[in-house]
Amino acid sequence: MDVYVLLASGQQPGVRATFAEQTARARGWNVARVICDTTGPGTDPALRPALAMALDRIARGESAGLVAVSRADISAFDDEYEAVLDHLRVVGGFLDLALPETAL
């Protein structure tokens, strides 16, 4: 299990990464890595190098899935968000959110 956090350029993972990591552990998962992109909100998930690495780890069987704080870590746009979810299904992984999608 990996934690994924989307950050603005120069932002530190701090509270967001800790919250996602605590959520994963509370659900009984071991966190292997905390993976952060610093491309900032609004960037296409397909263009984020750290997300690509996280998805590749899942595809290779090195991680079962991702825990993120909220949907905003993936995308606020339905088509981009759904594309990531579809990719996760294809490679046998999953996304778990610390906050419900409706909490935004």
Buried (B, 14 or more C-beta within 10 A) or exposed (E): BBBBBBBEEEEEBEEBBBBBBBBBEEEEBEBBBBBBBBBEEEBEBEEBEBBEBBBEBBBEEEBBBBBBBBBBBBBEEEEBBEBBBEBBEEBEBBBBBBBEEEEE
